[in-house]
Amino acid sequence: MFTTPPYLQKCDTIGIVCPAGYMPYEKAQTCISTLQQWGFKVKIGKTLGNQFHYFSGTDEERLQDLQIMLDDDSIKAILCGRGGYGLSRIIDAIDFTNFKKAPKWIIGYSDITVLHSHLYSKLNTASLHSPMAAAFNDGGANNEYIQSLHKALTGEKSSYNCEANVLNRTGQANGQLVGGNLSLIAHLIGSSSAFDTDGKILFLEDVGEYIYNVDRMFIQLKRAGMLDGLAGLLIGSFTEMKDTVIPFGQQVYDLIFDKVKEYSYPVCFDFPVGHTDKNYALKVGVEYNLTVTEHGVNLKETSTY
C-alpha cells in the first residue's frame, strides 16, 4: 500500500536539517521566517550552520540529526537546508521504524534525491522534490515556485504548465511521478534504493556536469532498462553544463533527445524543475497526468490519496 504523509495544518512544526553539504545558518534565515509567516513552527537541527570540511557535520552527526527529526512525532515535515553530497554515506544507517508508523513529508532536491528514491522504493511513501532553504533568499520567497511548496505541503493539488519545445514528443501519460537528479538516480542503480520506473512518469535534472557524462549516465539508465517502460518523461533544467577541450559535439538536450527518440511515450524538454529559480514542488510517488501538445505542456496531479 502506498502512503502519502498527512498534509500540514497551521501551527504544525517543520524541522530543518542539513544531511549532506554545509550551509551557513544565515542563508536559511529568510526560509525560517517565511515558514513562520505561513503559520508553521520551525525546529532547527544541529547540522544547520555546522561544518565538517565539505559536509554539515561528520557522517555520525548528520545521521543523528536526521534521525532525531524522523523520530520526533511533533515534527510533521523535514526540510533539507541544501543538497550537495552526503546522503548516500548514511542512507543505510537510518532507522525508519518510527517514520513508518508516523510518516512525514521529506522536502528537498539534488542530493536529497537519495532520500526520495529510498522512501519510494523501500517504504512506499511519497515525498516532496522541491526548493530548499537558499531558494527563499533574494525575493524568492514570493515567487510561484516557493509558493508551490506551500501549496503542496497544505494539500493543494498542483497543475503546472510550460511552453512547447521543438524537441518535445506529444502525447498523454498517467502514472506515479518519480525522479530527481540524474547523477543520483544513476548512482543508485543496482542498490535497494533505486527507482522502479516501469509505468512511471520520470523527471530528470542536473547541474555542473560534463556533457559527455550526461551522455554516459543516460546510456547507464538505458542499459538498466529504466527508460524502456516509462509512461512519460520530463526533462528539467541541465544548467552549468561543461564541455571538454575537444568538444563533445552535441548540446545536452540534443543528446538526450537522441537517447529517447526510439520510444513512443510523451517527452517534455525544459520543464521547470532543477537547479534554477524555476523549480516547482513535485510529489514523488503521487499520481499525475502529463499532456504534451504542440502548443504547450501540462502536468497535473490526479492522485486521490
C-alpha positions as CSV (number, residue, x, y, z in Angstrom):
1,M,0.0,0.0,0.0
2,F,1.3,3.4,-1.0
3,T,1.4,6.1,1.8
4,T,1.0,9.8,1.4
5,P,2.1,11.7,4.6
6,P,-0.6,13.9,6.3
7,Y,-0.7,17.4,4.9
8,L,0.2,20.2,7.2
9,Q,-2.1,22.4,9.3
10,K,-1.3,25.8,10.8
11,C,0.9,25.6,13.9
12,D,2.4,22.3,12.7
13,T,6.2,22.0,13.1
14,I,8.7,21.8,10.2
15,G,12.2,20.6,11.1
16,I,15.2,21.9,9.2
17,V,18.3,19.7,8.8
18,C,21.4,19.5,6.5
19,P,22.0,15.8,5.9
20,A,24.6,16.5,3.2
21,G,26.6,19.6,2.3
22,Y,27.4,22.6,4.6
23,M,25.0,25.5,4.8
24,P,25.7,28.7,6.7
25,Y,22.9,29.4,9.2
26,E,22.3,33.0,7.9
27,K,21.4,31.6,4.4
28,A,18.4,29.9,6.0
29,Q,17.1,32.8,7.9
30,T,14.7,34.0,5.2
31,C,13.4,30.5,4.8
32,I,12.8,30.2,8.6
33,S,10.9,33.5,8.8
34,T,8.8,32.6,5.7
35,L,7.8,29.3,7.1
36,Q,6.7,31.1,10.3
37,Q,4.8,33.6,8.3
38,W,3.0,30.7,6.7
39,G,1.8,29.7,10.1
40,F,4.2,26.9,10.9
41,K,6.6,26.4,13.8
42,V,10.2,25.7,13.0
43,K,12.7,23.4,14.7
44,I,16.3,23.8,13.7
45,G,18.6,20.8,13.7
46,K,22.2,20.9,14.9
47,T,23.6,20.5,11.4
48,L,22.4,23.9,10.1
49,G,25.4,26.1,10.3
50,N,27.6,23.2,11.4
51,Q,30.6,22.3,9.2
52,F,33.0,19.4,8.8
53,H,35.0,20.0,5.7
54,Y,32.6,19.9,2.8
55,F,29.8,18.5,4.9
56,S,27.4,19.9,7.5
57,G,28.9,17.6,10.1
58,T,30.5,14.1,10.3
59,D,28.5,11.2,9.0
60,E,27.5,10.4,12.6
61,E,26.4,14.0,13.3
62,R,24.3,14.2,10.1
63,L,22.8,10.8,10.7
64,Q,21.9,11.6,14.3
65,D,20.4,15.0,13.4
66,L,18.2,13.5,10.7
67,Q,17.3,10.5,12.9
68,I,16.1,12.8,15.7
69,M,13.8,14.7,13.3
70,L,12.5,11.4,11.9
71,D,11.7,10.1,15.3
72,D,10.1,13.3,16.7
73,D,6.4,12.9,16.4
74,S,5.8,16.6,16.9
75,I,7.6,17.3,13.6
76,K,5.3,17.0,10.6
77,A,7.7,17.7,7.8
78,I,11.5,17.9,7.4
79,L,13.0,20.5,5.1
80,C,16.6,19.8,4.0
81,G,18.6,23.0,4.0
82,R,20.6,22.1,1.0
83,G,21.9,19.2,-1.1
84,G,25.4,18.8,-2.3
85,Y,26.7,15.3,-1.4
86,G,26.5,13.1,1.6
87,L,23.2,11.2,1.9
88,S,24.4,8.0,0.3
89,R,27.1,7.8,3.0
90,I,24.4,7.5,5.7
91,I,21.2,6.2,4.0
92,D,21.7,2.5,5.1
93,A,22.2,3.5,8.7
94,I,18.9,5.5,9.0
95,D,16.2,3.8,11.1
96,F,12.8,4.3,9.6
97,T,10.9,2.3,12.2
98,N,9.1,5.3,13.7
99,F,8.8,7.0,10.3
100,K,6.8,4.1,9.0
101,K,4.4,4.4,11.9
102,A,4.1,8.2,11.5
103,P,5.2,9.3,8.0
104,K,6.0,12.9,7.4
105,W,7.0,15.0,4.3
106,I,10.7,14.9,3.4
107,I,11.5,18.1,1.4
108,G,14.4,18.9,-0.9
109,Y,16.1,18.1,-4.2
110,S,19.6,17.5,-5.7
111,D,21.4,15.1,-3.3
112,I,18.1,14.6,-1.4
113,T,17.1,12.5,-4.4
114,V,18.7,9.7,-2.5
115,L,16.0,10.0,0.2
116,H,13.2,10.4,-2.3
117,S,14.2,7.3,-4.1
118,H,14.7,5.3,-0.9
119,L,11.4,6.4,0.6
120,Y,9.6,5.4,-2.6
121,S,11.4,2.1,-3.2
122,K,11.7,0.8,0.3
123,L,8.9,2.4,2.2
124,N,6.2,3.1,-0.5
125,T,5.9,6.7,0.8
126,A,5.5,10.0,-1.0
127,S,8.0,12.9,-0.6
128,L,8.5,16.4,-1.9
129,H,11.1,17.2,-4.6
130,S,11.1,21.0,-4.1
131,P,13.2,24.2,-3.5
132,M,15.3,24.2,-0.3
133,A,16.3,26.9,2.2
134,A,18.5,29.1,0.0
135,A,15.8,29.4,-2.7
136,F,13.8,31.7,-0.3
137,N,16.5,34.4,-0.4
138,D,16.7,37.5,-2.7
139,G,12.9,37.7,-3.1
140,G,12.5,34.1,-3.9
141,A,10.1,33.5,-1.0
142,N,7.4,35.4,-3.0
143,N,7.7,33.6,-6.4
144,E,5.4,30.9,-7.7
145,Y,7.9,28.1,-7.2
146,I,8.3,28.7,-3.5
147,Q,4.6,29.2,-3.2
148,S,4.2,25.8,-4.9
149,L,5.9,24.3,-1.9
150,H,3.4,25.9,0.5
151,K,0.5,24.6,-1.6
152,A,2.0,21.1,-1.8
153,L,2.5,21.0,2.0
154,T,-1.0,22.1,2.7
155,G,-2.6,19.6,0.3
156,E,-3.5,21.7,-2.7
157,K,-3.3,19.7,-5.9
158,S,-0.9,21.1,-8.5
159,S,-1.3,21.9,-12.2
160,Y,1.8,23.2,-13.9
161,N,2.2,24.5,-17.4
162,C,5.2,25.1,-19.6
163,E,5.9,26.2,-23.1
164,A,6.3,23.8,-26.0
165,N,9.8,22.8,-27.0
166,V,10.8,21.8,-30.5
167,L,12.3,18.6,-29.2
168,N,9.1,17.5,-27.3
169,R,7.2,14.4,-28.3
170,T,3.4,14.9,-28.0
171,G,1.1,12.6,-26.1
172,Q,-0.6,11.9,-22.8
173,A,0.5,9.8,-19.8
174,N,-0.8,8.8,-16.5
175,G,1.3,7.4,-13.7
176,Q,3.2,7.9,-10.5
177,L,5.8,10.6,-10.7
178,V,9.3,9.6,-9.8
179,G,12.7,11.1,-10.5
180,G,15.1,13.9,-9.4
181,N,18.8,14.5,-10.0
182,L,20.2,12.4,-12.9
183,S,23.6,11.8,-11.2
184,L,22.0,10.4,-8.1
185,I,19.5,8.3,-9.9
186,A,22.3,6.8,-11.9
187,H,24.4,6.4,-8.7
188,L,21.6,4.4,-7.1
189,I,21.3,1.8,-9.9
190,G,21.9,-1.6,-8.5
191,S,21.1,-0.6,-5.0
192,S,17.9,-1.4,-3.0
193,S,17.1,2.4,-3.1
194,A,16.9,2.6,-6.9
195,F,13.6,3.7,-8.5
196,D,11.5,1.2,-10.4
197,T,10.5,3.4,-13.4
198,D,8.3,1.0,-15.2
199,G,4.9,2.6,-16.0
200,K,6.0,5.8,-14.3
201,I,6.4,9.4,-15.4
202,L,10.1,10.1,-14.9
203,F,11.6,13.6,-14.4
204,L,15.3,14.3,-14.5
205,E,17.5,17.4,-14.0
206,D,21.2,18.1,-13.3
207,V,23.8,20.8,-12.8
208,G,27.5,21.2,-13.3
209,E,28.1,18.0,-15.3
210,Y,30.3,17.5,-18.3
211,I,28.1,16.9,-21.4
212,Y,29.9,13.5,-22.1
213,N,29.0,12.4,-18.6
214,V,25.3,13.2,-19.1
215,D,25.5,11.0,-22.2
216,R,27.2,8.2,-20.2
217,M,24.5,8.4,-17.5
218,F,21.7,8.2,-20.0
219,I,23.3,5.2,-21.5
220,Q,23.5,3.7,-18.0
221,L,19.8,4.3,-17.4
222,K,19.0,2.9,-20.8
223,R,21.1,-0.3,-20.3
224,A,19.5,-0.7,-16.9
225,G,16.0,-0.7,-18.5
226,M,14.9,2.5,-16.8
227,L,13.9,4.2,-20.0
228,D,12.1,1.3,-21.7
229,G,8.7,1.2,-20.0
230,L,8.1,4.8,-19.0
231,A,4.6,6.3,-19.2
232,G,6.2,9.7,-19.9
233,L,9.4,11.7,-19.5
234,L,10.1,15.2,-18.2
235,I,13.5,16.7,-18.8
236,G,14.1,19.6,-16.4
237,S,17.0,22.1,-16.4
238,F,20.5,21.0,-17.1
239,T,22.4,24.0,-16.0
240,E,26.1,25.0,-15.9
241,M,27.0,22.2,-18.3
242,K,30.7,21.8,-19.1
243,D,32.4,20.7,-22.3
244,T,35.8,19.0,-22.8
245,V,38.8,20.6,-24.6
246,I,37.8,18.7,-27.7
247,P,34.0,19.4,-27.8
248,F,31.6,16.6,-27.3
249,G,29.7,17.7,-30.4
250,Q,26.2,18.0,-29.1
251,Q,24.3,20.2,-26.7
252,V,22.8,18.4,-23.7
253,Y,19.1,18.4,-24.8
254,D,20.1,17.1,-28.2
255,L,22.0,14.2,-26.8
256,I,19.0,13.3,-24.5
257,F,16.7,13.5,-27.5
258,D,18.9,11.0,-29.3
259,K,18.8,8.6,-26.3
260,V,14.9,8.6,-26.2
261,K,13.9,9.0,-29.8
262,E,13.2,5.3,-30.3
263,Y,10.5,5.3,-27.6
264,S,6.8,6.3,-28.2
265,Y,5.9,7.9,-24.8
266,P,5.4,11.7,-24.5
267,V,8.6,13.7,-23.7
268,C,8.8,17.3,-22.4
269,F,12.0,19.3,-22.5
270,D,12.8,22.3,-20.3
271,F,10.2,21.6,-17.7
272,P,10.6,24.0,-14.7
273,V,12.4,21.7,-12.3
274,G,16.0,21.7,-11.3
275,H,18.9,23.9,-10.1
276,T,17.4,27.2,-11.2
277,D,14.9,29.6,-9.7
278,K,12.2,27.8,-11.8
279,N,11.8,24.7,-9.6
280,Y,8.2,23.6,-8.9
281,A,7.4,21.3,-6.0
282,L,6.7,17.8,-7.2
283,K,5.2,15.0,-5.1
284,V,7.4,11.9,-5.7
285,G,5.3,8.8,-5.9
286,V,1.9,10.6,-6.4
287,E,-0.3,10.1,-9.5
288,Y,0.0,12.7,-12.2
289,N,-1.3,13.3,-15.7
290,L,1.1,14.6,-18.3
291,T,-0.2,16.2,-21.5
292,V,2.3,17.3,-24.2
293,T,0.8,19.1,-27.2
294,E,2.3,21.2,-30.0
295,H,1.1,24.3,-28.1
296,G,2.4,23.5,-24.6
297,V,2.7,21.1,-21.7
298,N,0.6,20.4,-18.6
299,L,1.5,18.3,-15.6
300,K,-1.5,17.8,-13.3
301,E,-1.8,16.0,-10.0
302,T,-4.6,13.4,-10.2
303,S,-4.0,11.4,-7.0
304,T,-6.9,10.7,-4.7
305,Y,-4.6,10.0,-1.7
